[in-house]
Amino acid sequence: SSLSNGDTRPPARLPPHSSISDCCASSEQVLGFSSEEEFEDYVKQINNSKNVLAAIVFDHDFKNSSDPLPLKVKYYLRFNNEKKSNMLYSIYEEEGWLTNFLFPPVPSVGPRNCDENGGSPGYISEGFLFMQHSLDKAIIVNVFVQRFSYPSYYHDFFSVFSGIFIPLVLVSIFSLNHLTLVQSLVWEKENRLKEYQLMIGVSNWMLWAAYFFTFLSLYFIIISFTCIIFFVKAIIQSSDPTLIFIFLLFYAITTICFSFMVSTFFNRVNIAVTSGTLFFFAVYFPASGLRLYYREMTLIQKLAACLSSNFAMSLGVKFPADAEKWRIGLKWNNIFSSTTPDNFSFACVLGMFLFDAFLYSLVAWYIEAIFPGSYGVPKPWNFFLQVMMVFFFPSYKYFEAEPIDLIAGIQIKHLCKVFQGHNTTKIAVKDLSLNLYEGQITVLLGHNGAGKSTTLSILSGLYPPTSGKAYINGYDISKQMVQIRKSLGLCPQQNLLFNYLTVSEHLHFYSKGIRKMTPAKIDHMLTTFNLLEKRNELSKSLSGGMKRKLSIIIAFIGGSKVVILGEPTSGMDPVSRKVTWDLLQHFKKDRTILLTTHYTDEADVLGDRIAVMIKGSLRCCGSSIFLKKIYGVGYHIVMVKTPDCNVEEISKLIHYYIPTATLENDVGTELSFILPKNYVHSFQALFTALEQEQENLGIASFGASVTTMEEVFLKVGYMEESQTDIEAMQSSSQMGQASNRNQNKNISRNVEGADPPTLNESPTINFNTGCSLYSQQFHAMFVKRVMFNWRNWKLLLLQILGLIGSLAFLLRSSNTSSQDEIIRQMDLSQYGETIVPFSISGNSDLTANISKHLEDMLKSDSQRPQEVQGDLLRYLKEKKDCIHSCIIALSIESKANMVMLTALFNNEAYHSPSVALAMLDNMLFKSLSGANASLTVSNKPQPPPDVKDNEEPENGQQLALNLQFGMALLISGFCLLTVTERTTKAKHIQFVSGVSVIVYWLSALLWDFIIFFASCCLVMVMIKYCKFDIYVTDYHILETMLIFMLYGWSAIPFVYLISFVFSGSTSAFIKLLLLNYFSGTFGFLIGKILEDSKCEVSQNFPFSRSNKLILTACDILGIVLPDLYELKKKRGKGQVWWLMPVIPALWEAEAGRS
């Protein structure tokens, strides 16, 4: 509704006949003090403080009492902090004289105060102006003081809270996407998917751009719906919708870039999400404190504060909120208009959004480059100053057996990789030098932990080398991975696939940017690997062997010149393995292929050159024939015996032709000998003799074989263990074979003569039952929870610090005491450049003299005097801009030989009454005493007494609001292990193993409740620190702790219950955090707003206290703490009331209030 401020208040003549002025006039109790410090000591005594109205302090050095006042008089008026008049304060105003502020921190709808005296701080009602003018008259015509007429305004109750409520809503809406983006980015980094995409040639900027535009589209939808709600529901009526849309869009862009920046600092999802939550809200919460000093902040300070995007958003909301109050609206033609002298405008906010987005992106780019995380090659801190150069190295012959007619696609020179643990050092790769050639498949063979996977990870850029160099197609892996990845194909040891993409979508995704890769070629690749029928199935539904095939296709897609395959055929059936071998042989043309495997037969078939690694060192390298020749002991002859076989005769026959032959095995019907390779010339005669004497010797059949790669691999490993040369190893192996033969004979005899054990011979096992079983299970479940938090102590610490830190910062910042109030000089210049309307009527010498000094004074203070012809009051009323651009106005009238001076003040500024009067008195003083004369008056509030009856903040509402976020952060973390065990089937395995459901949940509840109790103890310490003594003095601490314990007892099971809805622990944590925080905060704020508005809808609103609709335990906490505060204040701090009536009394008070 539109209200017209049509009444014209009569000017208040000074001195007014008020109770305060009468008291001043009749008071004879005047005390003098030798110094200001002596007065402060006197007034700090509580009995004296109540009896002191004001003190006058002259800022001059007087030698004795007869010294006259100087021409420039400067004095302080020091009034009591506790008002003498009965004033009703708004919940948004502070007690005291408010000298820290020039304007109210929270703008009001309509006049700041409708009383004629202007309301707080109380310059008229407390007698400040009376005292000021009395002193000025004593030092120096009729003087009046009058308020500005307030222009017409619209009483829109919502705009009162828009500056607070809308930023909180926007932060709430945007926080979910922020945390989801951080989760997605860090999850890809943690699972090596990001680095894998970089390895196969996807540009880094493409990954960032994909996330940017994906989440920008989500924000676009959210912003569109938000604008529809704002404008269709007439919440915003006068502003330009496109401007509001652009404002929210810029904020969304900045938030995305902020998410990018946060994600670069973390490698684990849980830590990233928790820290991202703290960071996002931590840069918003200070906004509520800094906005109180908005008008006192300089332009530089505001721009610096806007480096926090959430703070910039909070300031940006203020402009349309203020514009809507005057029905001017925020439009494109006034975005450069400012309501403060420093020219900080809405355009500045938009500009800071873009600058913040650039700054956050720059930080993300730099941190990712020098600290890529657990995977990736870090760049030097000054990498952007270094000139990138491409070095080509010629093909040198490092090994004698290496081919000289092939090009080395990969060159490895003295490569080392060392992993540092807490107290250990692990050398994974030690001085590795190797060349890999085009057109060949080089197989890296080694046991588990030999360093194969580490070598592949270094070459693909997953790990940086500790020392040494490696070059792929002439590019250095430490400096030029971007160029390398353009021609690199990778099939990692683990299947790094996207669960939400199909087989064909994977290939389309990884072939983006390849012009020659048509859908027909993709289908051909799928047909080649027998995956065409699975092209439209999600990768998570494929078998292990099919996933390996898909990973191999991704490595070769696009014609990669260098292909690295980590155990490509693991998980495949024998048929698929052999088909894959054939395909790899076909694809090796014009490619350099490096392959690691555990299968010696695979290495034998595929490897053009085979390199064997043992304990991180390269032990041998060459073709299969070369390695068998070096490490092989000869040939094997294997015979199948008949029942009448004569082993001794067979041994004599073999030793006749080959004297150094040794018996390898004689078990069952199998008999085998080792034939040294230097007797190859005798093999023909031996085989002929065996064929001729086969029946006589009892040989059913026989055959010969050469040394296998498995034997080579085992003997290389045996050499490493024994540290012997090949000959010694051969001799020891022969003796070992003879020993093994005797052992095998003994084993076979023992097996033949032994009886199988029976079930009755097994030892008796006594199983726990009843209480002992449940006790054992409970202990195991409890220790499991303890170990989870012990190993994730950083996450738990962040949750507790989030609770304590937010409480300490917010409560301490809001607990501003009167002793922090500054000295406020009554000078117009502190408001910046303002317009000072003045009117002069009548002609007299004094009038002319006064008007001259007025213009001189205003111009010297950088003010803009503006003479008004006609009625000054009507001018101020009709020109709406005056309420923003004018602080004071002056009227000079000459009637019937009498000059009337009227100082008009804008009551929207706290100290405007005194500033207007000081300007008028100074003007008059200069007119009578000369241009050099001046009066300087300052408001210097008295110090508070040492003991105050009420040291606590004004109410418990601030405590309840500040606790909401910290408590939500703490209890939401209790779902992490619960959801993880459920989604990984670990809980199911525990239940199948016999764990009781009751034991499982009770052990979880007990440990989580212990953590919650310890956190609440720290909260109580912070409450005491923040001077909420009413909660902790006497036995009240027990009552407060009871409320916290009941809250935890209800909130923790609530988290357990809701966690069943989610399928991921991180997602559950994010959504439970937002649910608990915003259900408590919004329910409390909306209910409070509607109750304070006294509108009819508040009676039916579900969150109002009269209806008591409670959604979560956080709602109860937001109701109980303020009510407990009010009840204790009413009962008195000294009265102790016991624990049991606490909650019923709260609800009793609630019902009475309703």
Secondary structure, 3 states (H helix, E strand, C coil): CEECCCCCCCCEECCCCCHHHHHHHHCCCCCCCCCHHHHHHHHCCHHHHCCCCEEEEECCCCCCCCCCCCCEEEEEEEECCCCCCCCCCCCCCCCCCCCCCCCCCCCCCCCCCCCCCCCCCCCCCCCHHHHHHHHHHHHCCEEEEEECCCCCEECCCHHHHHHHHHHHHHHHHHHHHHHHHHHHHHHHHHCCHHHHHHHCCCCHHHHHHHHHHHHHHHHHHHHHHHHHHHHHCCCCCCCCHHHHHHHHHHHHHHHHHHHHHHHCCCCCHHHHHHHHHHHHHHCCHHHHHHHHHCCCCCHHHHHHHCCCHHHHHHHHHHHHHHHHHCCCCCCHHHCCCECCCCCCEHHHHHHHHHHHHHHHHHHHHHHHHHCCCCCCCCCCCCHHHCCCCCCCCCCCCCCCCCCCCCCEEEEEEEEEEEEECCCCEEEEEEEEEEEEECCEEEEEECCCCCCHHHHHHHHCCCCCCCEEEEEECCEECCCCHHHHCCCEEEECCCCCCCCCCEHHHHHHHHCCCCCCCCHHHHHHHHHHCCCHHHCCCEHHHCCHHHHHHHHHHHHHCCCCCEEEEECCCCCCCHHHHHHHHHHHHHHCCCCEEEEEECCHHHHHHHCCEEEEEECCEEEEEECHHHHHHHHCCCEEEEEEECCCCCHHHHHHHHHHHCCCCEEEEEECCEEEEEECHHHHHHHHHHHHHHHHCHHHHCEEEEEEEECCHHHHHHHHHHHHHHCCCHHHHHHHHHHHHHHHHHHHHHHHHHHHHCCCCCHHHCCCCCCCCHHHHHHHHHHHHHHHHHHHHHHCHHHHHHHHHHHHHHHHHHHHHHCCCHHHCCCEECCHHHHCCCEEEEEEECCCHHHHHHHHHHHHHHHHCCCEEEECCCCHHHHHHHCCCHHHHCCEEEEEEEECCEEEEEEEECCCCCCHHHHHHHHHHHHHHHHHHCCCCEEEEEECCCCCCCCCCCCCCCCCHHHHHHHHHHHHHHHHHHHHHHHHHHHCCHHHHHHHCCCCHHHHHHHHHHHHHHHHHHHHHHHHHHHHHCCCHHHCCCCHHHHHHHHHHHHHHHHHHHHHHHHHHCCCHHHHHHHHHHHHHHHHHHHHHHHHHHHHHCCCHHHHCCCCCCCCCCCCHHHHHHHHHHHHHHHHHHHCCCCCCCCCCHHHHHHHHHHHHC
